[in-house]
Amino acid sequence: MKKLLFTVLNFAIISVHAQTADEVIQKYTVNMGGLDAFNKISSAKMTGTYSVQGNDLGLTVQVLNGKGMRSDIDAMGQSVTSVYFNGKGWKVNPFAGITTPTDVTGTELNDFKAQSYLSNQLMDYIARGHQVELEGKETIEGIETYKIKLTNKDDSRVTTYFISTKDNTLIKSVTSRDIQGQPTDVESWYSDLKEINGVKFFMTRDSKMNGEVFQTIKYDKIELNVTIDEKVFEK
């Protein structure tokens, strides 16, 4: 009887201390500065470098929070441009034969839309209609993390987030992307966390496939609540 009682009580204690997906996300969100603080930011301008295949290219990203996003990569005198504004998106990529503004749809449009928010989609998953599930813990390069699965409401695509159990910092995320017509898991590794006006941004993100880095985004400067003319989102 004593042994049974001990087992029951021990299980109860474990249950009390078990984390839920909401609790993990809330701690991560607070660590980043809080969702309310992110939502109050009207706009942002981010400048830095986009590194690919040994080339460091100039990068400028302009965001109207929750409304619009424009990304420009300067490459060999030409510009690779990605734009989202009020539910629509377009792109120009002369290196892919897209020399005039061309509409984007489907998953690509959803990616552009996600980039129009300054808060991570995990932080604001309820308002955006996504579903989340805590899938236990996993050790990533010696760091114990909570593993959270997010299913996007727009295209049912799954992104898995790994958040440190120690300090509630996002370590990496994994999502399936279409690479040359093939679904491929792409890992995003986050580093160089910096506080700007009370909220935090990762200044560096490495993207990996099969364990190898294929591109890096590094911001040198992030300006918040700057004036952005909506005309920059027009074709």
C-alpha atoms as a printed R data frame, in Angstrom:
    type eleno elety resid chain resno      x      y       z
1   ATOM     1    CA   MET     A     1  0.000  0.000   0.000
2   ATOM     2    CA   LYS     A     2  2.807  2.419   0.881
3   ATOM     3    CA   LYS     A     3  4.548  1.613  -2.393
4   ATOM     4    CA   LEU     A     4  1.348  2.228  -4.376
5   ATOM     5    CA   LEU     A     5  0.696  5.489  -2.535
6   ATOM     6    CA   PHE     A     6  4.267  6.670  -3.233
7   ATOM     7    CA   THR     A     7  3.875  5.847  -6.925
8   ATOM     8    CA   VAL     A     8  0.591  7.754  -7.188
9   ATOM     9    CA   LEU     A     9  1.962 10.785  -5.349
10  ATOM    10    CA   ASN     A    10  5.136 10.759  -7.434
11  ATOM    11    CA   PHE     A    11  3.073 10.687 -10.641
12  ATOM    12    CA   ALA     A    12  0.981 13.593  -9.352
13  ATOM    13    CA   ILE     A    13  4.100 15.674  -8.697
14  ATOM    14    CA   ILE     A    14  5.457 14.933 -12.167
15  ATOM    15    CA   SER     A    15  2.120 15.885 -13.727
16  ATOM    16    CA   VAL     A    16  2.017 19.185 -11.852
17  ATOM    17    CA   HIS     A    17  5.473 20.151 -13.147
18  ATOM    18    CA   ALA     A    18  4.962 18.922 -16.720
19  ATOM    19    CA   GLN     A    19  5.037 21.732 -19.256
20  ATOM    20    CA   THR     A    20  2.319 22.352 -21.818
21  ATOM    21    CA   ALA     A    21  2.877 23.818 -25.279
22  ATOM    22    CA   ASP     A    22  1.206 27.067 -24.191
23  ATOM    23    CA   GLU     A    23  3.448 27.378 -21.132
24  ATOM    24    CA   VAL     A    24  6.609 26.826 -23.171
25  ATOM    25    CA   ILE     A    25  5.504 29.317 -25.829
26  ATOM    26    CA   GLN     A    26  4.543 31.880 -23.193
27  ATOM    27    CA   LYS     A    27  7.964 31.673 -21.521
28  ATOM    28    CA   TYR     A    28  9.709 31.943 -24.877
29  ATOM    29    CA   THR     A    29  7.530 34.937 -25.816
30  ATOM    30    CA   VAL     A    30  8.225 36.728 -22.530
31  ATOM    31    CA   ASN     A    31 11.939 36.080 -22.998
32  ATOM    32    CA   MET     A    32 11.750 37.826 -26.383
33  ATOM    33    CA   GLY     A    33 10.027 40.899 -24.913
34  ATOM    34    CA   GLY     A    34  6.348 39.946 -25.024
35  ATOM    35    CA   LEU     A    35  3.791 39.683 -27.823
36  ATOM    36    CA   ASP     A    36  2.131 42.998 -26.937
37  ATOM    37    CA   ALA     A    37  5.443 44.801 -27.323
38  ATOM    38    CA   PHE     A    38  6.001 43.262 -30.765
39  ATOM    39    CA   ASN     A    39  2.460 44.071 -31.879
40  ATOM    40    CA   LYS     A    40  2.902 47.729 -30.910
41  ATOM    41    CA   ILE     A    41  5.809 48.139 -33.328
42  ATOM    42    CA   SER     A    42  4.504 49.767 -36.499
43  ATOM    43    CA   SER     A    43  7.430 49.090 -38.808
44  ATOM    44    CA   ALA     A    44 11.041 47.989 -39.121
45  ATOM    45    CA   LYS     A    45 13.984 48.364 -41.460
46  ATOM    46    CA   MET     A    46 16.690 45.704 -41.321
47  ATOM    47    CA   THR     A    47 19.991 45.897 -43.167
48  ATOM    48    CA   GLY     A    48 22.806 43.395 -43.389
49  ATOM    49    CA   THR     A    49 24.198 40.634 -45.573
50  ATOM    50    CA   TYR     A    50 22.849 37.574 -47.318
51  ATOM    51    CA   SER     A    51 25.649 35.030 -47.713
52  ATOM    52    CA   VAL     A    52 25.396 32.214 -50.244
53  ATOM    53    CA   GLN     A    53 28.012 30.121 -52.080
54  ATOM    54    CA   GLY     A    54 30.842 32.222 -50.671
55  ATOM    55    CA   ASN     A    55 29.274 35.530 -51.706
56  ATOM    56    CA   ASP     A    56 28.237 38.235 -49.221
57  ATOM    57    CA   LEU     A    57 25.382 40.236 -50.757
58  ATOM    58    CA   GLY     A    58 23.726 43.390 -49.459
59  ATOM    59    CA   LEU     A    59 20.310 42.803 -47.859
60  ATOM    60    CA   THR     A    60 17.554 45.275 -46.962
61  ATOM    61    CA   VAL     A    61 14.227 44.209 -45.448
62  ATOM    62    CA   GLN     A    62 11.362 46.662 -44.861
63  ATOM    63    CA   VAL     A    63  8.338 45.608 -42.803
64  ATOM    64    CA   LEU     A    64  4.967 47.197 -42.088
65  ATOM    65    CA   ASN     A    65  4.077 45.004 -39.152
66  ATOM    66    CA   GLY     A    66  1.369 42.494 -40.093
67  ATOM    67    CA   LYS     A    67  0.708 44.235 -43.387
68  ATOM    68    CA   GLY     A    68  3.665 44.360 -45.735
69  ATOM    69    CA   MET     A    69  7.199 43.130 -46.350
70  ATOM    70    CA   ARG     A    70  9.828 43.926 -48.962
71  ATOM    71    CA   SER     A    71 13.191 42.185 -49.184
72  ATOM    72    CA   ASP     A    72 15.931 43.332 -51.581
73  ATOM    73    CA   ILE     A    73 19.166 41.420 -52.169
74  ATOM    74    CA   ASP     A    74 21.817 43.243 -54.199
75  ATOM    75    CA   ALA     A    75 23.716 40.795 -56.401
76  ATOM    76    CA   MET     A    76 26.194 41.795 -59.094
77  ATOM    77    CA   GLY     A    77 24.406 45.025 -59.889
78  ATOM    78    CA   GLN     A    78 20.980 43.417 -59.963
79  ATOM    79    CA   SER     A    79 18.286 43.066 -57.318
80  ATOM    80    CA   VAL     A    80 16.398 40.004 -56.118
81  ATOM    81    CA   THR     A    81 13.157 41.367 -54.694
82  ATOM    82    CA   SER     A    82 10.396 39.677 -52.682
83  ATOM    83    CA   VAL     A    83  7.248 41.592 -51.692
84  ATOM    84    CA   TYR     A    84  4.067 40.936 -49.693
85  ATOM    85    CA   PHE     A    85  1.305 43.468 -49.104
86  ATOM    86    CA   ASN     A    86 -2.289 43.018 -47.928
87  ATOM    87    CA   GLY     A    87 -2.712 39.412 -49.033
88  ATOM    88    CA   LYS     A    88 -0.788 39.575 -52.303
89  ATOM    89    CA   GLY     A    89  2.839 39.008 -53.209
90  ATOM    90    CA   TRP     A    90  5.269 39.337 -56.079
91  ATOM    91    CA   LYS     A    91  8.934 38.814 -56.835
92  ATOM    92    CA   VAL     A    92 11.744 39.646 -59.236
93  ATOM    93    CA   ASN     A    93 14.706 37.293 -59.576
94  ATOM    94    CA   PRO     A    94 16.786 37.817 -62.738
95  ATOM    95    CA   PHE     A    95 18.994 34.849 -61.793
96  ATOM    96    CA   ALA     A    96 15.940 32.609 -62.124
97  ATOM    97    CA   GLY     A    97 14.766 34.240 -65.338
98  ATOM    98    CA   ILE     A    98 12.132 36.372 -63.559
99  ATOM    99    CA   THR     A    99 13.001 39.832 -64.840
100 ATOM   100    CA   THR     A   100  9.643 41.536 -64.294
101 ATOM   101    CA   PRO     A   101  7.400 41.611 -61.196
102 ATOM   102    CA   THR     A   102  5.665 38.223 -61.065
103 ATOM   103    CA   ASP     A   103  2.851 37.192 -58.716
104 ATOM   104    CA   VAL     A   104  3.513 34.521 -56.091
105 ATOM   105    CA   THR     A   105  0.910 32.126 -54.718
106 ATOM   106    CA   GLY     A   106  0.542 29.098 -52.466
107 ATOM   107    CA   THR     A   107  3.287 28.206 -50.018
108 ATOM   108    CA   GLU     A   108  5.609 30.925 -51.310
109 ATOM   109    CA   LEU     A   109  2.966 33.569 -50.654
110 ATOM   110    CA   ASN     A   110  2.439 32.162 -47.156
111 ATOM   111    CA   ASP     A   111  6.194 32.463 -46.512
112 ATOM   112    CA   PHE     A   112  6.124 36.106 -47.610
113 ATOM   113    CA   LYS     A   113  3.091 36.729 -45.399
114 ATOM   114    CA   ALA     A   114  4.835 35.265 -42.346
115 ATOM   115    CA   GLN     A   115  7.755 37.624 -42.945
116 ATOM   116    CA   SER     A   116  5.425 40.626 -42.736
117 ATOM   117    CA   TYR     A   117  5.098 40.036 -38.988
118 ATOM   118    CA   LEU     A   118  7.852 41.038 -36.581
119 ATOM   119    CA   SER     A   119  6.796 38.411 -34.045
120 ATOM   120    CA   ASN     A   120  7.522 34.752 -34.729
121 ATOM   121    CA   GLN     A   121  4.434 32.799 -35.851
122 ATOM   122    CA   LEU     A   122  4.873 30.578 -32.787
123 ATOM   123    CA   MET     A   123  4.471 33.562 -30.462
124 ATOM   124    CA   ASP     A   124  1.207 34.598 -32.124
125 ATOM   125    CA   TYR     A   125 -0.131 31.208 -33.216
126 ATOM   126    CA   ILE     A   126 -3.606 31.634 -31.659
127 ATOM   127    CA   ALA     A   127 -4.439 34.881 -33.486
128 ATOM   128    CA   ARG     A   128 -3.118 33.446 -36.764
129 ATOM   129    CA   GLY     A   129 -5.163 30.250 -36.399
130 ATOM   130    CA   HIS     A   130 -2.254 27.786 -36.294
131 ATOM   131    CA   GLN     A   131 -2.207 24.586 -34.231
132 ATOM   132    CA   VAL     A   132  0.597 23.638 -31.824
133 ATOM   133    CA   GLU     A   133  1.591 20.457 -30.039
134 ATOM   134    CA   LEU     A   134  4.334 19.749 -27.511
135 ATOM   135    CA   GLU     A   135  6.254 16.656 -28.647
136 ATOM   136    CA   GLY     A   136  8.439 16.182 -25.593
137 ATOM   137    CA   LYS     A   137 12.101 17.051 -25.297
138 ATOM   138    CA   GLU     A   138 15.145 16.636 -27.527
139 ATOM   139    CA   THR     A   139 18.809 17.416 -26.990
140 ATOM   140    CA   ILE     A   140 20.253 19.652 -29.727
141 ATOM   141    CA   GLU     A   141 24.056 19.947 -29.746
142 ATOM   142    CA   GLY     A   142 24.185 19.394 -26.004
143 ATOM   143    CA   ILE     A   143 21.234 21.704 -25.246
144 ATOM   144    CA   GLU     A   144 18.045 20.175 -23.833
145 ATOM   145    CA   THR     A   145 15.062 21.624 -25.681
146 ATOM   146    CA   TYR     A   146 11.296 21.464 -25.779
147 ATOM   147    CA   LYS     A   147 10.102 20.280 -29.187
148 ATOM   148    CA   ILE     A   148  6.977 22.073 -30.427
149 ATOM   149    CA   LYS     A   149  5.158 21.212 -33.641
150 ATOM   150    CA   LEU     A   150  3.251 24.036 -35.362
151 ATOM   151    CA   THR     A   151  0.798 23.296 -38.176
152 ATOM   152    CA   ASN     A   152  0.105 26.280 -40.411
153 ATOM   153    CA   LYS     A   153 -3.612 26.901 -40.990
154 ATOM   154    CA   ASP     A   154 -3.066 28.246 -44.521
155 ATOM   155    CA   ASP     A   155 -1.256 25.281 -46.070
156 ATOM   156    CA   SER     A   156 -1.032 22.621 -43.317
157 ATOM   157    CA   ARG     A   157  2.758 22.803 -43.480
158 ATOM   158    CA   VAL     A   158  4.526 21.732 -40.303
159 ATOM   159    CA   THR     A   159  7.332 23.672 -38.624
160 ATOM   160    CA   THR     A   160  9.053 22.188 -35.591
161 ATOM   161    CA   TYR     A   161 10.605 24.546 -33.040
162 ATOM   162    CA   PHE     A   162 13.269 23.643 -30.486
163 ATOM   163    CA   ILE     A   163 13.321 25.900 -27.401
164 ATOM   164    CA   SER     A   164 15.918 25.627 -24.622
165 ATOM   165    CA   THR     A   165 14.509 24.244 -21.358
166 ATOM   166    CA   LYS     A   166 17.120 26.273 -19.482
167 ATOM   167    CA   ASP     A   167 16.609 29.835 -20.693
168 ATOM   168    CA   ASN     A   168 13.587 29.657 -23.069
169 ATOM   169    CA   THR     A   169 15.671 30.658 -26.107
170 ATOM   170    CA   LEU     A   170 14.791 29.404 -29.595
171 ATOM   171    CA   ILE     A   171 17.675 27.233 -30.817
172 ATOM   172    CA   LYS     A   172 16.437 26.118 -34.231
173 ATOM   173    CA   SER     A   173 13.377 25.363 -36.337
174 ATOM   174    CA   VAL     A   174 12.786 22.784 -39.062
175 ATOM   175    CA   THR     A   175 10.310 23.045 -41.917
176 ATOM   176    CA   SER     A   176  9.771 21.304 -45.244
177 ATOM   177    CA   ARG     A   177 10.435 23.453 -48.317
178 ATOM   178    CA   ASP     A   178 10.260 22.887 -52.038
179 ATOM   179    CA   ILE     A   179 13.875 22.795 -53.254
180 ATOM   180    CA   GLN     A   180 14.156 22.241 -57.018
181 ATOM   181    CA   GLY     A   181 10.811 20.466 -57.027
182 ATOM   182    CA   GLN     A   182 11.601 18.194 -54.089
183 ATOM   183    CA   PRO     A   183 10.250 18.529 -50.527
184 ATOM   184    CA   THR     A   184 13.309 19.054 -48.327
185 ATOM   185    CA   ASP     A   185 13.693 19.640 -44.593
186 ATOM   186    CA   VAL     A   186 15.434 22.966 -44.018
187 ATOM   187    CA   GLU     A   187 16.883 23.797 -40.611
188 ATOM   188    CA   SER     A   188 17.084 27.399 -39.392
189 ATOM   189    CA   TRP     A   189 19.630 27.999 -36.617
190 ATOM   190    CA   TYR     A   190 19.273 31.218 -34.615
191 ATOM   191    CA   SER     A   191 22.084 33.137 -32.895
192 ATOM   192    CA   ASP     A   192 23.340 36.571 -31.823
193 ATOM   193    CA   LEU     A   193 20.247 37.585 -29.841
194 ATOM   194    CA   LYS     A   194 20.085 41.363 -29.401
195 ATOM   195    CA   GLU     A   195 17.661 43.575 -27.496
196 ATOM   196    CA   ILE     A   196 16.352 46.609 -29.393
197 ATOM   197    CA   ASN     A   197 13.910 48.998 -27.710
198 ATOM   198    CA   GLY     A   198 12.805 46.343 -25.219
199 ATOM   199    CA   VAL     A   199 12.283 43.460 -27.663
200 ATOM   200    CA   LYS     A   200 14.790 40.896 -28.918
201 ATOM   201    CA   PHE     A   201 15.791 39.861 -32.410
202 ATOM   202    CA   PHE     A   202 18.146 37.167 -33.646
203 ATOM   203    CA   MET     A   203 20.704 39.011 -35.744
204 ATOM   204    CA   THR     A   204 21.981 35.849 -37.446
205 ATOM   205    CA   ARG     A   205 20.165 32.896 -39.019
206 ATOM   206    CA   ASP     A   206 21.934 29.984 -40.685
207 ATOM   207    CA   SER     A   207 19.923 27.756 -43.022
208 ATOM   208    CA   LYS     A   208 21.061 24.143 -43.353
209 ATOM   209    CA   MET     A   209 20.223 21.164 -45.539
210 ATOM   210    CA   ASN     A   210 21.623 17.735 -44.677
211 ATOM   211    CA   GLY     A   211 23.699 19.340 -41.937
212 ATOM   212    CA   GLU     A   212 25.419 21.818 -44.281
213 ATOM   213    CA   VAL     A   213 24.919 25.600 -44.233
214 ATOM   214    CA   PHE     A   214 23.726 26.832 -47.627
215 ATOM   215    CA   GLN     A   215 22.799 30.401 -46.723
216 ATOM   216    CA   THR     A   216 23.224 32.868 -43.861
217 ATOM   217    CA   ILE     A   217 21.325 36.049 -43.070
218 ATOM   218    CA   LYS     A   218 23.127 38.463 -40.782
219 ATOM   219    CA   TYR     A   219 21.641 41.808 -39.780
220 ATOM   220    CA   ASP     A   220 23.997 44.628 -38.866
221 ATOM   221    CA   LYS     A   221 21.243 47.097 -38.027
222 ATOM   222    CA   ILE     A   222 17.549 46.944 -37.117
223 ATOM   223    CA   GLU     A   223 15.543 50.173 -36.882
224 ATOM   224    CA   LEU     A   224 12.040 50.143 -35.399
225 ATOM   225    CA   ASN     A   225  9.059 52.445 -35.989
226 ATOM   226    CA   VAL     A   226 10.603 54.050 -39.056
227 ATOM   227    CA   THR     A   227  8.708 55.727 -41.888
228 ATOM   228    CA   ILE     A   228  8.093 53.383 -44.814
229 ATOM   229    CA   ASP     A   229  6.263 54.604 -47.922
230 ATOM   230    CA   GLU     A   230  3.657 52.031 -49.003
231 ATOM   231    CA   LYS     A   231  4.678 52.686 -52.602
232 ATOM   232    CA   VAL     A   232  7.717 50.415 -52.100
233 ATOM   233    CA   PHE     A   233  5.298 47.473 -52.081
234 ATOM   234    CA   GLU     A   234  3.800 48.330 -55.463
235 ATOM   235    CA   LYS     A   235  4.862 46.432 -58.591
